[in-house]
Amino acid sequence: MIVVNGKHRIESEGDRLKIYTSAPRENNKANYDIMKQLATYYNVEFYKIKLISGQKSRKKIFSIDI
């Protein structure tokens, strides 16, 4: 998954997702926003999404319990 600044949207690029967020990086707000977008995209509860790696990177790996 790659994170890009911009309006909220998710694009599929092969086996990766490109997620756009306008939330600031401070205080994990961008990561929180990405998790909310993923919850909506996969139609799961927010608490089922966990950030595995990339907390301060544009490239992130999430775990989603379905």
PDBQT receptor file of N, H, CA, C and O in Angstrom, charges set to zero:
ATOM      1  N   MET A   1       0.846  -1.162   0.000  1.00  0.00    +0.000 N 
ATOM      2  CA  MET A   1       0.000   0.000   0.000  1.00  0.00    +0.000 C 
ATOM      3  C   MET A   1       0.892   1.226   0.000  1.00  0.00    +0.000 C 
ATOM      4  O   MET A   1       1.902   1.280   0.702  1.00  0.00    +0.000 OA
ATOM      5  N   ILE A   2       0.510   2.196  -0.788  1.00  0.00    +0.000 N 
ATOM      6  H   ILE A   2      -0.310   2.153  -1.359  1.00  0.00    +0.000 HD
ATOM      7  CA  ILE A   2       1.236   3.460  -0.857  1.00  0.00    +0.000 C 
ATOM      8  C   ILE A   2       0.272   4.577  -0.483  1.00  0.00    +0.000 C 
ATOM      9  O   ILE A   2      -0.869   4.603  -0.942  1.00  0.00    +0.000 OA
ATOM     10  N   VAL A   3       0.739   5.494   0.349  1.00  0.00    +0.000 N 
ATOM     11  H   VAL A   3       1.666   5.472   0.722  1.00  0.00    +0.000 HD
ATOM     12  CA  VAL A   3      -0.085   6.611   0.806  1.00  0.00    +0.000 C 
ATOM     13  C   VAL A   3       0.348   7.881   0.078  1.00  0.00    +0.000 C 
ATOM     14  O   VAL A   3       1.538   8.174  -0.034  1.00  0.00    +0.000 OA
ATOM     15  N   VAL A   4      -0.646   8.632  -0.418  1.00  0.00    +0.000 N 
ATOM     16  H   VAL A   4      -1.613   8.394  -0.327  1.00  0.00    +0.000 HD
ATOM     17  CA  VAL A   4      -0.384   9.851  -1.176  1.00  0.00    +0.000 C 
ATOM     18  C   VAL A   4      -1.271  10.965  -0.627  1.00  0.00    +0.000 C 
ATOM     19  O   VAL A   4      -2.420  10.726  -0.256  1.00  0.00    +0.000 OA
ATOM     20  N   ASN A   5      -0.726  12.193  -0.577  1.00  0.00    +0.000 N 
ATOM     21  H   ASN A   5       0.207  12.387  -0.878  1.00  0.00    +0.000 HD
ATOM     22  CA  ASN A   5      -1.544  13.329  -0.164  1.00  0.00    +0.000 C 
ATOM     23  C   ASN A   5      -2.560  13.650  -1.246  1.00  0.00    +0.000 C 
ATOM     24  O   ASN A   5      -2.249  13.601  -2.436  1.00  0.00    +0.000 OA
ATOM     25  N   GLY A   6      -3.766  13.974  -0.832  1.00  0.00    +0.000 N 
ATOM     26  H   GLY A   6      -4.018  14.013   0.135  1.00  0.00    +0.000 HD
ATOM     27  CA  GLY A   6      -4.805  14.333  -1.787  1.00  0.00    +0.000 C 
ATOM     28  C   GLY A   6      -6.176  14.005  -1.236  1.00  0.00    +0.000 C 
ATOM     29  O   GLY A   6      -6.314  13.593  -0.084  1.00  0.00    +0.000 OA
ATOM     30  N   LYS A   7      -7.197  14.191  -2.075  1.00  0.00    +0.000 N 
ATOM     31  H   LYS A   7      -7.085  14.525  -3.011  1.00  0.00    +0.000 HD
ATOM     32  CA  LYS A   7      -8.560  13.894  -1.645  1.00  0.00    +0.000 C 
ATOM     33  C   LYS A   7      -8.708  12.409  -1.366  1.00  0.00    +0.000 C 
ATOM     34  O   LYS A   7      -8.015  11.577  -1.951  1.00  0.00    +0.000 OA
ATOM     35  N   HIS A   8      -9.628  12.094  -0.460  1.00  0.00    +0.000 N 
ATOM     36  H   HIS A   8     -10.191  12.770   0.014  1.00  0.00    +0.000 HD
ATOM     37  CA  HIS A   8      -9.853  10.706  -0.055  1.00  0.00    +0.000 C 
ATOM     38  C   HIS A   8     -10.283   9.844  -1.230  1.00  0.00    +0.000 C 
ATOM     39  O   HIS A   8     -11.320  10.084  -1.849  1.00  0.00    +0.000 OA
ATOM     40  N   ARG A   9      -9.476   8.840  -1.525  1.00  0.00    +0.000 N 
ATOM     41  H   ARG A   9      -8.634   8.645  -1.021  1.00  0.00    +0.000 HD
ATOM     42  CA  ARG A   9      -9.864   7.825  -2.504  1.00  0.00    +0.000 C 
ATOM     43  C   ARG A   9      -8.880   6.667  -2.427  1.00  0.00    +0.000 C 
ATOM     44  O   ARG A   9      -7.771   6.809  -1.912  1.00  0.00    +0.000 OA
ATOM     45  N   ILE A  10      -9.301   5.525  -2.943  1.00  0.00    +0.000 N 
ATOM     46  H   ILE A  10     -10.202   5.409  -3.361  1.00  0.00    +0.000 HD
ATOM     47  CA  ILE A  10      -8.466   4.329  -2.972  1.00  0.00    +0.000 C 
ATOM     48  C   ILE A  10      -8.410   3.831  -4.408  1.00  0.00    +0.000 C 
ATOM     49  O   ILE A  10      -9.440   3.689  -5.068  1.00  0.00    +0.000 OA
ATOM     50  N   GLU A  11      -7.194   3.569  -4.885  1.00  0.00    +0.000 N 
ATOM     51  H   GLU A  11      -6.358   3.685  -4.349  1.00  0.00    +0.000 HD
ATOM     52  CA  GLU A  11      -6.995   3.024  -6.226  1.00  0.00    +0.000 C 
ATOM     53  C   GLU A  11      -6.273   1.692  -6.109  1.00  0.00    +0.000 C 
ATOM     54  O   GLU A  11      -5.354   1.545  -5.304  1.00  0.00    +0.000 OA
ATOM     55  N   SER A  12      -6.685   0.734  -6.903  1.00  0.00    +0.000 N 
ATOM     56  H   SER A  12      -7.433   0.854  -7.557  1.00  0.00    +0.000 HD
ATOM     57  CA  SER A  12      -6.047  -0.573  -6.935  1.00  0.00    +0.000 C 
ATOM     58  C   SER A  12      -4.981  -0.574  -8.021  1.00  0.00    +0.000 C 
ATOM     59  O   SER A  12      -5.240  -0.195  -9.163  1.00  0.00    +0.000 OA
ATOM     60  N   GLU A  13      -3.766  -1.007  -7.648  1.00  0.00    +0.000 N 
ATOM     61  H   GLU A  13      -3.555  -1.315  -6.720  1.00  0.00    +0.000 HD
ATOM     62  CA  GLU A  13      -2.655  -1.110  -8.599  1.00  0.00    +0.000 C 
ATOM     63  C   GLU A  13      -2.071  -2.513  -8.491  1.00  0.00    +0.000 C 
ATOM     64  O   GLU A  13      -1.105  -2.733  -7.760  1.00  0.00    +0.000 OA
ATOM     65  N   GLY A  14      -2.655  -3.455  -9.215  1.00  0.00    +0.000 N 
ATOM     66  H   GLY A  14      -3.439  -3.276  -9.809  1.00  0.00    +0.000 HD
ATOM     67  CA  GLY A  14      -2.205  -4.846  -9.130  1.00  0.00    +0.000 C 
ATOM     68  C   GLY A  14      -2.540  -5.424  -7.770  1.00  0.00    +0.000 C 
ATOM     69  O   GLY A  14      -3.708  -5.483  -7.386  1.00  0.00    +0.000 OA
ATOM     70  N   ASP A  15      -1.515  -5.852  -7.035  1.00  0.00    +0.000 N 
ATOM     71  H   ASP A  15      -0.566  -5.803  -7.346  1.00  0.00    +0.000 HD
ATOM     72  CA  ASP A  15      -1.741  -6.417  -5.704  1.00  0.00    +0.000 C 
ATOM     73  C   ASP A  15      -1.567  -5.381  -4.598  1.00  0.00    +0.000 C 
ATOM     74  O   ASP A  15      -1.504  -5.741  -3.423  1.00  0.00    +0.000 OA
ATOM     75  N   ARG A  16      -1.489  -4.107  -4.954  1.00  0.00    +0.000 N 
ATOM     76  H   ARG A  16      -1.541  -3.814  -5.909  1.00  0.00    +0.000 HD
ATOM     77  CA  ARG A  16      -1.329  -3.028  -3.976  1.00  0.00    +0.000 C 
ATOM     78  C   ARG A  16      -2.462  -2.030  -4.101  1.00  0.00    +0.000 C 
ATOM     79  O   ARG A  16      -3.141  -1.941  -5.124  1.00  0.00    +0.000 OA
ATOM     80  N   LEU A  17      -2.640  -1.285  -3.026  1.00  0.00    +0.000 N 
ATOM     81  H   LEU A  17      -2.088  -1.357  -2.195  1.00  0.00    +0.000 HD
ATOM     82  CA  LEU A  17      -3.604  -0.191  -3.037  1.00  0.00    +0.000 C 
ATOM     83  C   LEU A  17      -2.853   1.123  -2.906  1.00  0.00    +0.000 C 
ATOM     84  O   LEU A  17      -1.838   1.203  -2.214  1.00  0.00    +0.000 OA
ATOM     85  N   LYS A  18      -3.353   2.141  -3.567  1.00  0.00    +0.000 N 
ATOM     86  H   LYS A  18      -4.177   2.076  -4.129  1.00  0.00    +0.000 HD
ATOM     87  CA  LYS A  18      -2.837   3.495  -3.391  1.00  0.00    +0.000 C 
ATOM     88  C   LYS A  18      -3.957   4.269  -2.717  1.00  0.00    +0.000 C 
ATOM     89  O   LYS A  18      -5.046   4.420  -3.269  1.00  0.00    +0.000 OA
ATOM     90  N   ILE A  19      -3.673   4.758  -1.513  1.00  0.00    +0.000 N 
ATOM     91  H   ILE A  19      -2.788   4.635  -1.064  1.00  0.00    +0.000 HD
ATOM     92  CA  ILE A  19      -4.689   5.446  -0.721  1.00  0.00    +0.000 C 
ATOM     93  C   ILE A  19      -4.318   6.915  -0.600  1.00  0.00    +0.000 C 
ATOM     94  O   ILE A  19      -3.194   7.260  -0.233  1.00  0.00    +0.000 OA
ATOM     95  N   TYR A  20      -5.273   7.768  -0.913  1.00  0.00    +0.000 N 
ATOM     96  H   TYR A  20      -6.185   7.488  -1.211  1.00  0.00    +0.000 HD
ATOM     97  CA  TYR A  20      -5.080   9.214  -0.827  1.00  0.00    +0.000 C 
ATOM     98  C   TYR A  20      -5.746   9.725   0.443  1.00  0.00    +0.000 C 
ATOM     99  O   TYR A  20      -6.876   9.350   0.760  1.00  0.00    +0.000 OA
ATOM    100  N   THR A  21      -5.035  10.584   1.166  1.00  0.00    +0.000 N 
ATOM    101  H   THR A  21      -4.118  10.888   0.909  1.00  0.00    +0.000 HD
ATOM    102  CA  THR A  21      -5.595  11.190   2.367  1.00  0.00    +0.000 C 
ATOM    103  C   THR A  21      -5.128  12.634   2.474  1.00  0.00    +0.000 C 
ATOM    104  O   THR A  21      -4.004  12.965   2.097  1.00  0.00    +0.000 OA
ATOM    105  N   SER A  22      -5.993  13.476   2.985  1.00  0.00    +0.000 N 
ATOM    106  H   SER A  22      -6.906  13.207   3.291  1.00  0.00    +0.000 HD
ATOM    107  CA  SER A  22      -5.622  14.873   3.210  1.00  0.00    +0.000 C 
ATOM    108  C   SER A  22      -5.369  15.131   4.691  1.00  0.00    +0.000 C 
ATOM    109  O   SER A  22      -5.104  16.265   5.089  1.00  0.00    +0.000 OA
ATOM    110  N   ALA A  23      -5.448  14.081   5.504  1.00  0.00    +0.000 N 
ATOM    111  H   ALA A  23      -5.663  13.160   5.180  1.00  0.00    +0.000 HD
ATOM    112  CA  ALA A  23      -5.226  14.222   6.947  1.00  0.00    +0.000 C 
ATOM    113  C   ALA A  23      -3.742  14.490   7.215  1.00  0.00    +0.000 C 
ATOM    114  O   ALA A  23      -2.881  13.953   6.518  1.00  0.00    +0.000 OA
ATOM    115  N   PRO A  24      -3.442  15.313   8.214  1.00  0.00    +0.000 N 
ATOM    116  CA  PRO A  24      -2.041  15.600   8.545  1.00  0.00    +0.000 C 
ATOM    117  C   PRO A  24      -1.356  14.385   9.166  1.00  0.00    +0.000 C 
ATOM    118  O   PRO A  24      -2.009  13.537   9.774  1.00  0.00    +0.000 OA
ATOM    119  N   ARG A  25      -0.039  14.311   9.007  1.00  0.00    +0.000 N 
ATOM    120  H   ARG A  25       0.491  15.000   8.513  1.00  0.00    +0.000 HD
ATOM    121  CA  ARG A  25       0.719  13.187   9.563  1.00  0.00    +0.000 C 
ATOM    122  C   ARG A  25       0.885  13.278  11.077  1.00  0.00    +0.000 C 
ATOM    123  O   ARG A  25       1.192  12.273  11.719  1.00  0.00    +0.000 OA
ATOM    124  N   GLU A  26       0.695  14.432  11.647  1.00  0.00    +0.000 N 
ATOM    125  H   GLU A  26       0.446  15.248  11.125  1.00  0.00    +0.000 HD
ATOM    126  CA  GLU A  26       0.900  14.615  13.075  1.00  0.00    +0.000 C 
ATOM    127  C   GLU A  26      -0.086  13.778  13.886  1.00  0.00    +0.000 C 
ATOM    128  O   GLU A  26      -1.247  13.622  13.509  1.00  0.00    +0.000 OA
ATOM    129  N   ASN A  27       0.397  13.248  15.000  1.00  0.00    +0.000 N 
ATOM    130  H   ASN A  27       1.341  13.375  15.306  1.00  0.00    +0.000 HD
ATOM    131  CA  ASN A  27      -0.418  12.496  15.963  1.00  0.00    +0.000 C 
ATOM    132  C   ASN A  27      -1.181  11.337  15.326  1.00  0.00    +0.000 C 
ATOM    133  O   ASN A  27      -2.294  11.021  15.746  1.00  0.00    +0.000 OA
ATOM    134  N   ASN A  28      -0.590  10.705  14.320  1.00  0.00    +0.000 N 
ATOM    135  H   ASN A  28       0.314  10.961  13.978  1.00  0.00    +0.000 HD
ATOM    136  CA  ASN A  28      -1.182   9.526  13.671  1.00  0.00    +0.000 C 
ATOM    137  C   ASN A  28      -2.511   9.797  12.981  1.00  0.00    +0.000 C 
ATOM    138  O   ASN A  28      -3.243   8.853  12.686  1.00  0.00    +0.000 OA
ATOM    139  N   LYS A  29      -2.842  11.041  12.718  1.00  0.00    +0.000 N 
ATOM    140  H   LYS A  29      -2.247  11.808  12.958  1.00  0.00    +0.000 HD
ATOM    141  CA  LYS A  29      -4.133  11.357  12.097  1.00  0.00    +0.000 C 
ATOM    142  C   LYS A  29      -4.246  10.756  10.701  1.00  0.00    +0.000 C 
ATOM    143  O   LYS A  29      -5.319  10.286  10.322  1.00  0.00    +0.000 OA
ATOM    144  N   ALA A  30      -3.165  10.762   9.931  1.00  0.00    +0.000 N 
ATOM    145  H   ALA A  30      -2.293  11.144  10.239  1.00  0.00    +0.000 HD
ATOM    146  CA  ALA A  30      -3.206  10.189   8.581  1.00  0.00    +0.000 C 
ATOM    147  C   ALA A  30      -3.418   8.679   8.645  1.00  0.00    +0.000 C 
ATOM    148  O   ALA A  30      -4.218   8.134   7.885  1.00  0.00    +0.000 OA
ATOM    149  N   ASN A  31      -2.707   7.998   9.548  1.00  0.00    +0.000 N 
ATOM    150  H   ASN A  31      -2.057   8.441  10.165  1.00  0.00    +0.000 HD
ATOM    151  CA  ASN A  31      -2.889   6.546   9.684  1.00  0.00    +0.000 C 
ATOM    152  C   ASN A  31      -4.317   6.218  10.113  1.00  0.00    +0.000 C 
ATOM    153  O   ASN A  31      -4.915   5.268   9.608  1.00  0.00    +0.000 OA
ATOM    154  N   TYR A  32      -4.854   6.985  11.023  1.00  0.00    +0.000 N 
ATOM    155  H   TYR A  32      -4.369   7.757  11.433  1.00  0.00    +0.000 HD
ATOM    156  CA  TYR A  32      -6.228   6.783  11.484  1.00  0.00    +0.000 C 
ATOM    157  C   TYR A  32      -7.207   6.960  10.320  1.00  0.00    +0.000 C 
ATOM    158  O   TYR A  32      -8.148   6.180  10.171  1.00  0.00    +0.000 OA
ATOM    159  N   ASP A  33      -6.982   7.981   9.503  1.00  0.00    +0.000 N 
ATOM    160  H   ASP A  33      -6.218   8.614   9.624  1.00  0.00    +0.000 HD
ATOM    161  CA  ASP A  33      -7.848   8.222   8.354  1.00  0.00    +0.000 C 
ATOM    162  C   ASP A  33      -7.752   7.075   7.344  1.00  0.00    +0.000 C 
ATOM    163  O   ASP A  33      -8.765   6.649   6.790  1.00  0.00    +0.000 OA
ATOM    164  N   ILE A  34      -6.550   6.582   7.109  1.00  0.00    +0.000 N 
ATOM    165  H   ILE A  34      -5.727   6.928   7.560  1.00  0.00    +0.000 HD
ATOM    166  CA  ILE A  34      -6.362   5.456   6.190  1.00  0.00    +0.000 C 
ATOM    167  C   ILE A  34      -7.107   4.228   6.701  1.00  0.00    +0.000 C 
ATOM    168  O   ILE A  34      -7.741   3.517   5.921  1.00  0.00    +0.000 OA
ATOM    169  N   MET A  35      -7.034   3.977   7.993  1.00  0.00    +0.000 N 
ATOM    170  H   MET A  35      -6.518   4.554   8.626  1.00  0.00    +0.000 HD
ATOM    171  CA  MET A  35      -7.737   2.830   8.575  1.00  0.00    +0.000 C 
ATOM    172  C   MET A  35      -9.249   2.973   8.406  1.00  0.00    +0.000 C 
ATOM    173  O   MET A  35      -9.937   1.988   8.138  1.00  0.00    +0.000 OA
ATOM    174  N   LYS A  36      -9.768   4.185   8.559  1.00  0.00    +0.000 N 
ATOM    175  H   LYS A  36      -9.209   4.985   8.777  1.00  0.00    +0.000 HD
ATOM    176  CA  LYS A  36     -11.208   4.407   8.347  1.00  0.00    +0.000 C 
ATOM    177  C   LYS A  36     -11.581   4.151   6.892  1.00  0.00    +0.000 C 
ATOM    178  O   LYS A  36     -12.615   3.544   6.612  1.00  0.00    +0.000 OA
ATOM    179  N   GLN A  37     -10.741   4.612   5.964  1.00  0.00    +0.000 N 
ATOM    180  H   GLN A  37      -9.901   5.105   6.191  1.00  0.00    +0.000 HD
ATOM    181  CA  GLN A  37     -11.013   4.378   4.547  1.00  0.00    +0.000 C 
ATOM    182  C   GLN A  37     -10.989   2.887   4.215  1.00  0.00    +0.000 C 
ATOM    183  O   GLN A  37     -11.832   2.401   3.462  1.00  0.00    +0.000 OA
ATOM    184  N   LEU A  38     -10.014   2.159   4.783  1.00  0.00    +0.000 N 
ATOM    185  H   LEU A  38      -9.328   2.554   5.395  1.00  0.00    +0.000 HD
ATOM    186  CA  LEU A  38      -9.937   0.718   4.541  1.00  0.00    +0.000 C 
ATOM    187  C   LEU A  38     -11.155  -0.006   5.106  1.00  0.00    +0.000 C 
ATOM    188  O   LEU A  38     -11.668  -0.938   4.487  1.00  0.00    +0.000 OA
ATOM    189  N   ALA A  39     -11.616   0.419   6.274  1.00  0.00    +0.000 N 
ATOM    190  H   ALA A  39     -11.200   1.176   6.777  1.00  0.00    +0.000 HD
ATOM    191  CA  ALA A  39     -12.802  -0.199   6.878  1.00  0.00    +0.000 C 
ATOM    192  C   ALA A  39     -14.013  -0.026   5.970  1.00  0.00    +0.000 C 
ATOM    193  O   ALA A  39     -14.808  -0.953   5.812  1.00  0.00    +0.000 OA
ATOM    194  N   THR A  40     -14.156   1.136   5.382  1.00  0.00    +0.000 N 
ATOM    195  H   THR A  40     -13.510   1.888   5.511  1.00  0.00    +0.000 HD
ATOM    196  CA  THR A  40     -15.262   1.381   4.456  1.00  0.00    +0.000 C 
ATOM    197  C   THR A  40     -15.073   0.582   3.169  1.00  0.00    +0.000 C 
ATOM    198  O   THR A  40     -16.021  -0.022   2.667  1.00  0.00    +0.000 OA
ATOM    199  N   TYR A  41     -13.867   0.578   2.640  1.00  0.00    +0.000 N 
ATOM    200  H   TYR A  41     -13.096   1.069   3.047  1.00  0.00    +0.000 HD
ATOM    201  CA  TYR A  41     -13.556  -0.109   1.380  1.00  0.00    +0.000 C 
ATOM    202  C   TYR A  41     -13.839  -1.609   1.473  1.00  0.00    +0.000 C 
ATOM    203  O   TYR A  41     -14.414  -2.198   0.558  1.00  0.00    +0.000 OA
ATOM    204  N   TYR A  42     -13.424  -2.228   2.602  1.00  0.00    +0.000 N 
ATOM    205  H   TYR A  42     -12.957  -1.750   3.346  1.00  0.00    +0.000 HD
ATOM    206  CA  TYR A  42     -13.606  -3.667   2.784  1.00  0.00    +0.000 C 
ATOM    207  C   TYR A  42     -14.874  -4.017   3.555  1.00  0.00    +0.000 C 
ATOM    208  O   TYR A  42     -15.155  -5.192   3.788  1.00  0.00    +0.000 OA
ATOM    209  N   ASN A  43     -15.638  -3.008   3.948  1.00  0.00    +0.000 N 
ATOM    210  H   ASN A  43     -15.411  -2.053   3.759  1.00  0.00    +0.000 HD
ATOM    211  CA  ASN A  43     -16.894  -3.204   4.671  1.00  0.00    +0.000 C 
ATOM    212  C   ASN A  43     -16.697  -4.036   5.944  1.00  0.00    +0.000 C 
ATOM    213  O   ASN A  43     -17.399  -5.021   6.174  1.00  0.00    +0.000 OA
ATOM    214  N   VAL A  44     -15.725  -3.617   6.763  1.00  0.00    +0.000 N 
ATOM    215  H   VAL A  44     -15.154  -2.817   6.576  1.00  0.00    +0.000 HD
ATOM    216  CA  VAL A  44     -15.446  -4.268   8.041  1.00  0.00    +0.000 C 
ATOM    217  C   VAL A  44     -15.446  -3.207   9.138  1.00  0.00    +0.000 C 
ATOM    218  O   VAL A  44     -15.402  -2.008   8.861  1.00  0.00    +0.000 OA
ATOM    219  N   GLU A  45     -15.497  -3.660  10.362  1.00  0.00    +0.000 N 
ATOM    220  H   GLU A  45     -15.533  -4.634  10.586  1.00  0.00    +0.000 HD
ATOM    221  CA  GLU A  45     -15.415  -2.751  11.503  1.00  0.00    +0.000 C 
ATOM    222  C   GLU A  45     -13.999  -2.174  11.600  1.00  0.00    +0.000 C 
ATOM    223  O   GLU A  45     -13.019  -2.849  11.282  1.00  0.00    +0.000 OA
ATOM    224  N   PHE A  46     -13.909  -0.936  12.036  1.00  0.00    +0.000 N 
ATOM    225  H   PHE A  46     -14.704  -0.388  12.295  1.00  0.00    +0.000 HD
ATOM    226  CA  PHE A  46     -12.631  -0.227  12.145  1.00  0.00    +0.000 C 
ATOM    227  C   PHE A  46     -11.622  -0.987  13.006  1.00  0.00    +0.000 C 
ATOM    228  O   PHE A  46     -10.439  -1.037  12.668  1.00  0.00    +0.000 OA
ATOM    229  N   TYR A  47     -12.072  -1.573  14.107  1.00  0.00    +0.000 N 
ATOM    230  H   TYR A  47     -13.033  -1.532  14.381  1.00  0.00    +0.000 HD
ATOM    231  CA  TYR A  47     -11.168  -2.234  15.044  1.00  0.00    +0.000 C 
ATOM    232  C   TYR A  47     -10.542  -3.513  14.464  1.00  0.00    +0.000 C 
ATOM    233  O   TYR A  47      -9.625  -4.065  15.072  1.00  0.00    +0.000 OA
ATOM    234  N   LYS A  48     -11.007  -3.990  13.319  1.00  0.00    +0.000 N 
ATOM    235  H   LYS A  48     -11.752  -3.542  12.825  1.00  0.00    +0.000 HD
ATOM    236  CA  LYS A  48     -10.449  -5.192  12.703  1.00  0.00    +0.000 C 
ATOM    237  C   LYS A  48      -9.233  -4.893  11.826  1.00  0.00    +0.000 C 
ATOM    238  O   LYS A  48      -8.655  -5.805  11.236  1.00  0.00    +0.000 OA
ATOM    239  N   ILE A  49      -8.848  -3.636  11.741  1.00  0.00    +0.000 N 
ATOM    240  H   ILE A  49      -9.317  -2.895  12.221  1.00  0.00    +0.000 HD
ATOM    241  CA  ILE A  49      -7.708  -3.229  10.916  1.00  0.00    +0.000 C 
ATOM    242  C   ILE A  49      -6.551  -2.836  11.824  1.00  0.00    +0.000 C 
ATOM    243  O   ILE A  49      -6.707  -2.031  12.742  1.00  0.00    +0.000 OA
ATOM    244  N   LYS A  50      -5.376  -3.426  11.548  1.00  0.00    +0.000 N 
ATOM    245  H   LYS A  50      -5.249  -4.080  10.802  1.00  0.00    +0.000 HD
ATOM    246  CA  LYS A  50      -4.191  -3.147  12.359  1.00  0.00    +0.000 C 
ATOM    247  C   LYS A  50      -3.029  -2.775  11.442  1.00  0.00    +0.000 C 
ATOM    248  O   LYS A  50      -2.815  -3.398  10.402  1.00  0.00    +0.000 OA
ATOM    249  N   LEU A  51      -2.290  -1.754  11.846  1.00  0.00    +0.000 N 
ATOM    250  H   LEU A  51      -2.464  -1.249  12.690  1.00  0.00    +0.000 HD
ATOM    251  CA  LEU A  51      -1.100  -1.338  11.108  1.00  0.00    +0.000 C 
ATOM    252  C   LEU A  51       0.053  -2.244  11.528  1.00  0.00    +0.000 C 
ATOM    253  O   LEU A  51       0.438  -2.260  12.697  1.00  0.00    +0.000 OA
ATOM    254  N   ILE A  52       0.603  -2.995  10.580  1.00  0.00    +0.000 N 
ATOM    255  H   ILE A  52       0.291  -2.982   9.631  1.00  0.00    +0.000 HD
ATOM    256  CA  ILE A  52       1.684  -3.939  10.866  1.00  0.00    +0.000 C 
ATOM    257  C   ILE A  52       3.047  -3.264  10.745  1.00  0.00    +0.000 C 
ATOM    258  O   ILE A  52       3.897  -3.417  11.622  1.00  0.00    +0.000 OA
ATOM    259  N   SER A  53       3.257  -2.520   9.663  1.00  0.00    +0.000 N 
ATOM    260  H   SER A  53       2.567  -2.395   8.951  1.00  0.00    +0.000 HD
ATOM    261  CA  SER A  53       4.533  -1.818   9.491  1.00  0.00    +0.000 C 
ATOM    262  C   SER A  53       4.328  -0.558   8.661  1.00  0.00    +0.000 C 
ATOM    263  O   SER A  53       3.365  -0.440   7.903  1.00  0.00    +0.000 OA
ATOM    264  N   GLY A  54       5.258   0.380   8.822  1.00  0.00    +0.000 N 
ATOM    265  H   GLY A  54       6.040   0.284   9.437  1.00  0.00    +0.000 HD
ATOM    266  CA  GLY A  54       5.222   1.613   8.045  1.00  0.00    +0.000 C 
ATOM    267  C   GLY A  54       4.522   2.763   8.730  1.00  0.00    +0.000 C 
ATOM    268  O   GLY A  54       3.937   3.616   8.063  1.00  0.00    +0.000 OA
ATOM    269  N   GLN A  55       4.570   2.804  10.058  1.00  0.00    +0.000 N 
ATOM    270  H   GLN A  55       5.045   2.111  10.600  1.00  0.00    +0.000 HD
ATOM    271  CA  GLN A  55       3.856   3.854  10.784  1.00  0.00    +0.000 C 
ATOM    272  C   GLN A  55       4.263   5.249  10.328  1.00  0.00    +0.000 C 
ATOM    273  O   GLN A  55       3.424   6.147  10.264  1.00  0.00    +0.000 OA
ATOM    274  N   LYS A  56       5.540   5.442  10.011  1.00  0.00    +0.000 N 
ATOM    275  H   LYS A  56       6.223   4.713  10.063  1.00  0.00    +0.000 HD
ATOM    276  CA  LYS A  56       6.005   6.769   9.601  1.00  0.00    +0.000 C 
ATOM    277  C   LYS A  56       6.492   6.776   8.154  1.00  0.00    +0.000 C 
ATOM    278  O   LYS A  56       7.267   7.646   7.758  1.00  0.00    +0.000 OA
ATOM    279  N   SER A  57       6.036   5.810   7.373  1.00  0.00    +0.000 N 
ATOM    280  H   SER A  57       5.406   5.103   7.695  1.00  0.00    +0.000 HD
ATOM    281  CA  SER A  57       6.451   5.684   5.982  1.00  0.00    +0.000 C 
ATOM    282  C   SER A  57       5.247   5.799   5.055  1.00  0.00    +0.000 C 
ATOM    283  O   SER A  57       4.111   5.595   5.482  1.00  0.00    +0.000 OA
ATOM    284  N   ARG A  58       5.491   6.124   3.790  1.00  0.00    +0.000 N 
ATOM    285  H   ARG A  58       6.414   6.290   3.443  1.00  0.00    +0.000 HD
ATOM    286  CA  ARG A  58       4.401   6.149   2.807  1.00  0.00    +0.000 C 
ATOM    287  C   ARG A  58       3.986   4.739   2.428  1.00  0.00    +0.000 C 
ATOM    288  O   ARG A  58       2.850   4.521   2.007  1.00  0.00    +0.000 OA
ATOM    289  N   LYS A  59       4.892   3.777   2.570  1.00  0.00    +0.000 N 
ATOM    290  H   LYS A  59       5.815   3.954   2.911  1.00  0.00    +0.000 HD
ATOM    291  CA  LYS A  59       4.579   2.378   2.272  1.00  0.00    +0.000 C 
ATOM    292  C   LYS A  59       4.193   1.690   3.573  1.00  0.00    +0.000 C 
ATOM    293  O   LYS A  59       4.973   1.664   4.525  1.00  0.00    +0.000 OA
ATOM    294  N   LYS A  60       2.995   1.136   3.612  1.00  0.00    +0.000 N 
ATOM    295  H   LYS A  60       2.361   1.157   2.839  1.00  0.00    +0.000 HD
ATOM    296  CA  LYS A  60       2.458   0.554   4.839  1.00  0.00    +0.000 C 
ATOM    297  C   LYS A  60       1.922  -0.842   4.583  1.00  0.00    +0.000 C 
ATOM    298  O   LYS A  60       1.540  -1.184   3.463  1.00  0.00    +0.000 OA
ATOM    299  N   ILE A  61       1.900  -1.639   5.633  1.00  0.00    +0.000 N 
ATOM    300  H   ILE A  61       2.210  -1.362   6.542  1.00  0.00    +0.000 HD
ATOM    301  CA  ILE A  61       1.277  -2.961   5.583  1.00  0.00    +0.000 C 
ATOM    302  C   ILE A  61       0.250  -3.021   6.701  1.00  0.00    +0.000 C 
ATOM    303  O   ILE A  61       0.558  -2.760   7.863  1.00  0.00    +0.000 OA
ATOM    304  N   PHE A  62      -0.981  -3.372   6.328  1.00  0.00    +0.000 N 
ATOM    305  H   PHE A  62      -1.231  -3.585   5.384  1.00  0.00    +0.000 HD
ATOM    306  CA  PHE A  62      -2.071  -3.508   7.285  1.00  0.00    +0.000 C 
ATOM    307  C   PHE A  62      -2.537  -4.950   7.326  1.00  0.00    +0.000 C 
ATOM    308  O   PHE A  62      -2.419  -5.686   6.346  1.00  0.00    +0.000 OA
ATOM    309  N   SER A  63      -3.065  -5.340   8.466  1.00  0.00    +0.000 N 
ATOM    310  H   SER A  63      -3.161  -4.743   9.262  1.00  0.00    +0.000 HD
ATOM    311  CA  SER A  63      -3.725  -6.632   8.629  1.00  0.00    +0.000 C 
ATOM    312  C   SER A  63      -5.210  -6.350   8.810  1.00  0.00    +0.000 C 
ATOM    313  O   SER A  63      -5.593  -5.473   9.584  1.00  0.00    +0.000 OA
ATOM    314  N   ILE A  64      -6.050  -7.104   8.088  1.00  0.00    +0.000 N 
ATOM    315  H   ILE A  64      -5.739  -7.817   7.459  1.00  0.00    +0.000 HD
ATOM    316  CA  ILE A  64      -7.496  -6.915   8.187  1.00  0.00    +0.000 C 
ATOM    317  C   ILE A  64      -8.140  -8.244   8.544  1.00  0.00    +0.000 C 
ATOM    318  O   ILE A  64      -8.055  -9.200   7.773  1.00  0.00    +0.000 OA
ATOM    319  N   ASP A  65      -8.783  -8.315   9.705  1.00  0.00    +0.000 N 
ATOM    320  H   ASP A  65      -8.851  -7.538  10.331  1.00  0.00    +0.000 HD
ATOM    321  CA  ASP A  65      -9.510  -9.512  10.126  1.00  0.00    +0.000 C 
ATOM    322  C   ASP A  65     -10.889  -9.486   9.495  1.00  0.00    +0.000 C 
ATOM    323  O   ASP A  65     -11.681  -8.577   9.740  1.00  0.00    +0.000 OA
ATOM    324  N   ILE A  66     -11.164 -10.487   8.686  1.00  0.00    +0.000 N 
ATOM    325  H   ILE A  66     -10.520 -11.225   8.487  1.00  0.00    +0.000 HD
ATOM    326  CA  ILE A  66     -12.463 -10.533   8.009  1.00  0.00    +0.000 C 
ATOM    327  C   ILE A  66     -13.303 -11.647   8.595  1.00  0.00    +0.000 C 
ATOM    328  O   ILE A  66     -14.437 -11.856   8.165  1.00  0.00    +0.000 OA
TER     329      ILE A  66
